[in-house]
Amino acid sequence: MSFSLHGVAISRGIAIGRVHIVERNQLDIAEYHLEVGEVDAEIERLHAAVALAKHHLREIRAHIPSGTPAEIVAFIDTHMLMLDDAAFNDEPARIIRDNRVNAEWAVKLQRDSLIAVFEEMEDPYLRTRKDDVDHVVDRIFRNLLRHPPLRHELPDQKLKGMIIIARDLAPTDLVLLQHHGVAGFVTEFGGPTSHTAILARSLGIPGVAGLHHARRYIQEEETIIVDGDDGVVLGGADERVLLQYRKRQAERLSYVESLQVLRDAPTVTLDGRVIHLYANVELAEDFKSVREVGADGVGLYRTEFLFLNRSTYPDEDEHFNTYRQMIDALGGLPFTIRTADLGADKMPDVGVANIPFAANPALGLRAIRLCLREPSLFWPQLRAIIRVSAFGPVRMMIPMLSSVDEVHQVLDIVGTIRNEFTRRGIAFDPNMPIGGMIEVPAAAICADVFARHLDFLSIGTNDLIQYAVAIDRVNNEVSYLYDPLNPGVLRLVSTTIGAGRSAGIPVAMCGEMAGDVRYTRLLLGLGLTEFSVHPAALLEIKHIVTHTDVRHAETLAEEFLSDSRLERRRELLQALETGAL
């Protein structure tokens, strides 16, 4: 009997194959108390389990084929660094000693504490780092409980061409599965901003997430179709349907291969409009991809990773040296550095003074609000950014602006630092552009005011959509309301673009909406001329841009802004997607 299951599309492409179900049995973590004389041995057992987990990761890393993208190695290195951190060594050991409990229970208590911190985070990307905690803890648990390795962790198993079904997958799992040659995967949990999703897109492995209870409906060895474009899984398909999807597979492969010729081609629409395509990056290793896809530069570099998993703030020289390396790697391409988008809830090990518990930290002291409150955090970063501007085309971007007064405060600090550097003979670019992120509805509504004081604007759709429709997009109960096509959201986007045009400054978009090919023509029709996307999406965006007549897209975009009927908006989007203009 045929059936279809609908989840969240996280990695594009079509996969057809037999199923292998990864069964990570629910681990039964029990608490038991120790005698005084048993404590030291229990701590040794903990350390042995952590050491074995590191050994397994080193083995995985050693088997990664040469030529594998650097970001894949970075994911494994991140887990290895986490296993070296005191959070997984000293703290569980302290819990064992203080409470005289078994190692499994101590690790569970520490895991629960860490997850609680990550779940309070507003940034969707950073919030999904709780998955890394779970994946690392799972390895420690399995070693403590002496569970055998899973099938895909064994080098002699043949999984080539199969589709993996799992509750969840770690990035390290995906590396192993890719090494085995799997065709695709389906997970019951996860979302488009998880490390696994980002890695899957980089590797080109089709995937669907959020398909709850998939293992209840799909059997081992059953042949299924994974549609990573639409987030659909099909089972029991007849030959006619299989033939249809195999044709789509072949067309997709041919299409992706054809995109490579666009790398060095100009990004110009059919009616002669020049569009700029930038890359979003998080890690130093990502900078190689920027050049490989022919990006015009970096439109968003997240600096939060310099602050996480440490007990002190990075100093000015650490900031400077990090940015200098990245400027050198870009070889003269523009480099947009976003100042720290942090909140007190995102820095559990850093001493931020006198910040009370926030019931809703998403609306509390974070991003530029926190930076202005904490000079010891903010000033070293600003000084480093201004210094490094002497070595390449640097732009500075301020996150989560909600008041023009915040802009004035930042510009005053920048002016003070520049005056000092001038007196001391320290080189910097006095014309370094300073821009702001528009991700708060109030800022979008008053974008014309912000545009008078800034050199550029960048629309952060991830937060803008959430705030505009008052939902948490990773909450399954309300995530269906997270709709980039909501007329209110589109009006905020249009207002911001129009404000930039009137002020004569560029407006970019750096949220997920910018990297979703379904919305490319709509955004062009709204007047967007700068996109900042994940490097893996850039060439496909470029293909669509170069096959678009913006004049026609403008007509449909105008109707999008005025028509609130869901069905009509779907029709308009279909017309834009297919180019039926």
Secondary structure, DSSP 8 states (H G I E B T S, - for coil): --EEEE-EEEE-SEEEEEEEEE----------B--GGGHHHHHHHHHHHHHHHHHHHHHHHHTS-TT--HHHHHHHHHHHHHHHSGGGTHHHHHHHHHH-B-HHHHHHHHHHHHHHHHHT--SHHHHTTHHHHHHHHHHHHHHHTT----GGGSTT---TT-EEEES---HHHHHHHHHHT--EEEESS--TTSHHHHHHHHHT--EEE--TTHHHH--TT-EEEEETTTTEEEES--HHHHHHHHHHHHHHHHHHHHGGGGTTS--B-TTS-B-EEEEEE-SGGGHHHHHHTT-SSEEEEE-GGGTSS-SS---HHHHHHHHHHHHHHHTT--EEEE----BGGG-TTS--TT----S-GGGSSBHHHHHHH-HHHHHHHHHHHHHHGGGS-EEEEE-S---HHHHHHHHHHHHHHHHHHHHHT----TT--EEEEE-SHHHHHTHHHHHTT-SEEEE-HHHHHHHHHT--TT-TTTGGG--TT-HHHHHHHHHHHHHHHHHT--EEE-SGGGG-GGGHHHHHHTT--EEEE-HHHHHHHHHHHHT--HHHHHHHHHHHHH---HHHHHHHHHHHHHT--
